[in-house]
Amino acid sequence: MPTPIDKLFPVSPAPVSAQKARQVETGTKTQELHQACRDFESLFVQQLLKEMRKTVPRDGLMNGGQAEQMYSEMLDGEMARQISNQGGIGLAPIIFAQASGLLGEKK
């Protein structure tokens, strides 16, 4: 019968070998690095969209005030995430290739 201590600190069913633990840790770090590279690319694309939007004249139909500005920023952020998740502009793979050397492996 499990004690309250057993419920708080369950015992793992089988010990994991050190090699397997390193493989899982490296795989997790690689996935995290991929995500970080995509996130950085997304921020970069969002900044590009923001700067491009500044070139659009604000008169007549395109002058919605602060609400339009907030919506435009949200739209730019979502478009940037979609662009990055669908292959992006090629920045994420380059950053990953450079940064993966810090993990000790290249893929």
Secondary structure, DSSP 4 states (H G I P E B T S, - for coil): ---HHHHHSPPPSSPPPHHHHHHHHHHHHHHHHHHHHHHHHHHHHHHHHHHHHTTS--SGGG--HHHHHHHHHHHHHHHHHHHHHTTTTSHHHHHHHHHHHHHT---
